[in-house]
Amino acid sequence: MNRGVFILFGVLAIGIAAVFFSRIFFQAPPSAWLCNQYGLPAQKVQRIDSLLNEYNSRCGPFCDRMCELN
């Protein structure tokens, strides 16, 4: 029984470590899936990234205000 519990916790610890490792070292920009999914050229992906950054700069204050009100 003790051996099974030890193995269970070991597998859970390895899984959690793998999730954190992958999130830290394999981050991709939000538009990366567009390039992979639809085969977009790099120029279009850069345009999407610039639009996203522009939107985030205008949306940020509104999102902050909503968080304060909630």
BELUR-V953536 format. One record per residue. N is the residue number from 1. RES is the residue in one letter. PHI is phi in whole degrees, -180 to 180 (* if undefined). D_LAST is the distance of its C-alpha to the last C-alpha in whole Angstrom. Layout:
BEGIN
N|RES|PHI|D_LAST, N|RES|PHI|D_LAST
END
This chain:
BEGIN
1|M|*|48, 2|N|-64|47, 3|R|-65|48, 4|G|-64|45, 5|V|-66|42, 6|F|-62|43, 7|I|-65|43, 8|L|-60|40, 9|F|-66|38, 10|G|-64|40, 11|V|-66|39, 12|L|-63|35, 13|A|-65|35, 14|I|-65|37, 15|G|-64|35, 16|I|-65|32, 17|A|-63|33, 18|A|-65|34, 19|V|-64|31, 20|F|-64|30, 21|F|-61|33, 22|S|-68|32, 23|R|-70|29, 24|I|-79|30, 25|F|-97|33, 26|F|-122|33, 27|Q|-80|30, 28|A|-127|30, 29|P|-64|29, 30|P|-58|27, 31|S|-89|29, 32|A|-63|32, 33|W|-68|32, 34|L|-62|33, 35|C|-62|36, 36|N|-72|37, 37|Q|-72|36, 38|Y|-110|38, 39|G|64|40, 40|L|-73|39, 41|P|-71|41, 42|A|-60|39, 43|Q|-64|39, 44|K|-70|37, 45|V|-65|34, 46|Q|-63|34, 47|R|-64|33, 48|I|-63|31, 49|D|-62|29, 50|S|-67|30, 51|L|-64|28, 52|L|-64|25, 53|N|-65|25, 54|E|-64|25, 55|Y|-64|22, 56|N|-63|20, 57|S|-69|21, 58|R|-83|20, 59|C|-82|17, 60|G|-51|15, 61|P|-62|14, 62|F|-68|12, 63|C|-64|11, 64|D|-62|10, 65|R|-64|9, 66|M|-64|6, 67|C|-65|5, 68|E|-65|6, 69|L|-71|4, 70|N|-78|0
END
